[in-house]
Amino acid sequence: MLEETASVISLDGDRATVALVRSDACGGCAAKDMCHPSSGKTMKMEVKNVAGAHPGDKVIVSLPSSELLKASATAYLMPAVAAVAGGAVGWSRYGTDGAAIAGTVSGLALATLYLFWQGRKNRDSIPYISRVL
């Protein structure tokens, strides 16, 4: 279970916007720029408010390790597999390097579109507020 301390900024139904302080672990992360920091050391994030927190509360935001592993595998492995499969299909169908390249690019583009669509559709695996401090 991954846990970070945060402050609740606002509420929207069963969701809360929280401000997290970047931990030292963020410095070595390849996706650190995707977290949309609002300032150098803090970032805003939408989470489920299952603990009933209110604006101004200090909270613990949690994400099960299995969810992180599943998201990482999907985000990194799917495009790689789709690119290789697309290249193999292009090569086997037409037998040229150009077709293999076109197949690779097509596979990568389809995987990217699928991941974008899944990310917009599947909002159930977002982090949640596990407790109020």
Contacts in CASP RR format, 6 or more apart in sequence:
PFRMAT RR
TARGET T0000
AUTHOR 0000-0000-0000
METHOD contacts of the structure
MODEL  1
MLEETASVISLDGDRATVALVRSDACGGCAAKDMCHPSSGKTMKMEVKNV
AGAHPGDKVIVSLPSSELLKASATAYLMPAVAAVAGGAVGWSRYGTDGAA
IAGTVSGLALATLYLFWQGRKNRDSIPYISRVL
1 62 0 8 1.000
1 63 0 8 1.000
1 64 0 8 1.000
1 65 0 8 1.000
2 62 0 8 1.000
2 63 0 8 1.000
2 64 0 8 1.000
2 65 0 8 1.000
2 68 0 8 1.000
3 60 0 8 1.000
3 61 0 8 1.000
3 62 0 8 1.000
3 63 0 8 1.000
3 130 0 8 1.000
4 20 0 8 1.000
4 21 0 8 1.000
4 23 0 8 1.000
4 60 0 8 1.000
4 61 0 8 1.000
5 20 0 8 1.000
5 21 0 8 1.000
5 58 0 8 1.000
5 59 0 8 1.000
5 60 0 8 1.000
5 61 0 8 1.000
5 133 0 8 1.000
6 18 0 8 1.000
6 19 0 8 1.000
6 20 0 8 1.000
6 21 0 8 1.000
6 45 0 8 1.000
6 47 0 8 1.000
6 58 0 8 1.000
6 59 0 8 1.000
6 60 0 8 1.000
6 61 0 8 1.000
6 129 0 8 1.000
7 18 0 8 1.000
7 19 0 8 1.000
7 56 0 8 1.000
7 57 0 8 1.000
7 58 0 8 1.000
7 59 0 8 1.000
8 16 0 8 1.000
8 17 0 8 1.000
8 18 0 8 1.000
8 49 0 8 1.000
8 53 0 8 1.000
8 54 0 8 1.000
8 55 0 8 1.000
8 56 0 8 1.000
8 57 0 8 1.000
8 59 0 8 1.000
8 129 0 8 1.000
9 16 0 8 1.000
9 17 0 8 1.000
9 18 0 8 1.000
9 19 0 8 1.000
9 44 0 8 1.000
9 55 0 8 1.000
9 56 0 8 1.000
10 16 0 8 1.000
10 17 0 8 1.000
10 55 0 8 1.000
11 17 0 8 1.000
11 49 0 8 1.000
11 54 0 8 1.000
11 55 0 8 1.000
13 49 0 8 1.000
14 48 0 8 1.000
14 49 0 8 1.000
14 50 0 8 1.000
15 46 0 8 1.000
15 47 0 8 1.000
15 48 0 8 1.000
15 49 0 8 1.000
16 46 0 8 1.000
16 47 0 8 1.000
16 48 0 8 1.000
16 49 0 8 1.000
16 53 0 8 1.000
16 129 0 8 1.000
17 44 0 8 1.000
17 45 0 8 1.000
17 46 0 8 1.000
17 47 0 8 1.000
18 44 0 8 1.000
18 45 0 8 1.000
18 46 0 8 1.000
18 47 0 8 1.000
18 59 0 8 1.000
18 61 0 8 1.000
18 129 0 8 1.000
19 38 0 8 1.000
19 42 0 8 1.000
19 43 0 8 1.000
19 44 0 8 1.000
20 42 0 8 1.000
20 43 0 8 1.000
20 44 0 8 1.000
20 45 0 8 1.000
20 61 0 8 1.000
21 41 0 8 1.000
21 42 0 8 1.000
22 32 0 8 1.000
22 35 0 8 1.000
22 37 0 8 1.000
22 40 0 8 1.000
22 41 0 8 1.000
22 42 0 8 1.000
22 43 0 8 1.000
26 32 0 8 1.000
26 35 0 8 1.000
35 43 0 8 1.000
35 45 0 8 1.000
36 43 0 8 1.000
36 44 0 8 1.000
37 43 0 8 1.000
38 44 0 8 1.000
45 61 0 8 1.000
45 127 0 8 1.000
46 126 0 8 1.000
47 61 0 8 1.000
47 126 0 8 1.000
47 127 0 8 1.000
47 128 0 8 1.000
47 129 0 8 1.000
48 126 0 8 1.000
48 127 0 8 1.000
48 128 0 8 1.000
48 129 0 8 1.000
49 128 0 8 1.000
49 129 0 8 1.000
50 128 0 8 1.000
50 129 0 8 1.000
50 130 0 8 1.000
51 59 0 8 1.000
51 128 0 8 1.000
51 129 0 8 1.000
51 130 0 8 1.000
51 131 0 8 1.000
51 132 0 8 1.000
52 129 0 8 1.000
52 132 0 8 1.000
53 59 0 8 1.000
53 129 0 8 1.000
53 132 0 8 1.000
57 132 0 8 1.000
57 133 0 8 1.000
58 132 0 8 1.000
58 133 0 8 1.000
59 129 0 8 1.000
59 130 0 8 1.000
59 131 0 8 1.000
59 132 0 8 1.000
59 133 0 8 1.000
60 129 0 8 1.000
60 130 0 8 1.000
60 131 0 8 1.000
60 133 0 8 1.000
61 127 0 8 1.000
61 128 0 8 1.000
61 129 0 8 1.000
61 130 0 8 1.000
62 127 0 8 1.000
62 128 0 8 1.000
62 129 0 8 1.000
62 130 0 8 1.000
63 127 0 8 1.000
63 128 0 8 1.000
67 125 0 8 1.000
70 125 0 8 1.000
71 125 0 8 1.000
74 115 0 8 1.000
74 118 0 8 1.000
75 115 0 8 1.000
78 111 0 8 1.000
78 114 0 8 1.000
78 115 0 8 1.000
79 108 0 8 1.000
79 111 0 8 1.000
79 112 0 8 1.000
79 115 0 8 1.000
81 111 0 8 1.000
82 107 0 8 1.000
82 108 0 8 1.000
82 110 0 8 1.000
82 111 0 8 1.000
83 104 0 8 1.000
83 105 0 8 1.000
83 107 0 8 1.000
83 108 0 8 1.000
83 111 0 8 1.000
84 104 0 8 1.000
85 107 0 8 1.000
86 103 0 8 1.000
86 104 0 8 1.000
86 106 0 8 1.000
86 107 0 8 1.000
87 99 0 8 1.000
87 100 0 8 1.000
87 101 0 8 1.000
87 103 0 8 1.000
87 104 0 8 1.000
87 107 0 8 1.000
88 100 0 8 1.000
89 103 0 8 1.000
90 99 0 8 1.000
90 100 0 8 1.000
90 102 0 8 1.000
90 103 0 8 1.000
91 97 0 8 1.000
91 99 0 8 1.000
91 100 0 8 1.000
93 99 0 8 1.000
END
